[in-house]
Amino acid sequence: MRTVLLALLLLGCTSGKSFSPDAGPTNPLVAARPYQYQVPSGYTPSRPFPLVILLHGYGASGFLQDAYFGFSPFAASHGLLYAYPDGTLDSSNHRFWNATDACCDFGGTGVDDVAYVSAIIDDMNVRFNIDPKRIYILGHSNGGFMAHRLACDLSPRIAAIVSLAGDNWKDVTRCRPSQRVAVLQVHGDSDETIPYAGGGNLPNLPSAHESVAGWAQLNGCGVTAVSGGTLDVDTSLAGAETTVERWPNCTGGAAELWTIRGGTHLPALGASWPSLVYDFMAAHPKP
């Protein structure tokens, strides 16, 4: 896992973004760890706007993750406030999020990234008119783990999360949301870095199915998932390679698993990726 995101680092040659916080952050956590954000051209403080926060994978950065996901143009054209922060550097000089016991505070620093992301929400809320019912988290790998952690610990603030190749706590009793959160996990069944079936080189790693089934239980959904059809998520694989499973009859939130058949840890995401994941998020605002 410590080297697999080299492919993301190669994306550093893509055109940069100039969106960064202006002076005077409102929280000491934000002052110590500035983050990048983007405001759509149609923004007006007279009405509330959705907020999407993107969390990068281990060893990457917010900028590189955005380059991979291609989300900033989508956010700009769809009227979304958008933030993409950086994790802290570990002893190997890799950026990480302290998410679960499986990933990825390998040095045991204990950094409180839940408090940090909460501070970002506070800071964005001071600067802009954010809709409290439409705050969403999107993450990849370590950032996907962190998305799950935030859904567990900041459930009153988070409407929905999307995690690509990142899992929840294996011990679901460690996830104690006080409100329902809509959860979508997207995972390749040929992922050798964060194995789809769980286990591997990371301790306490659940399977993708376990992660989402745990959320189905927390959200009061039915026990058995039902088919939601197929999607074309990975452009390197033929046809509509991704199968959709949904746990039905949730009393709140949602629980979905999209399995990329033959997909790896770094699927070749097509131009439809931002729209696919945001459609899920937008369909599940807070009540």
Buried (B, 14 or more C-beta within 10 A) or exposed (E): BBEBBEEBEEBEEEEEBEBEBEEEBEBEBBEEBEBBBBBBEEBEEEEBBBBBBBBBBBBBBBBBBBBBBBBBEBBBEBBBBBBBBBBBEBEEEBBBBBBBBBBBBBBEEEBEBBEBBBBBBBBBBEBBEBBBEBBBBBBBBBBBBBBBBBBBBBBEBBBBBBBBBBBBBBEBEBBEBEBBBBBBBBBBBBBEBBBBBBEBEBEBBBBBBBBBBBBBBBBBBEEEBEEBEBBBBBBEBEEEBBBBBBBBEBEBBBBBBBBBBBBBBBBEBBEBBBEBBBEBBBEBBBE
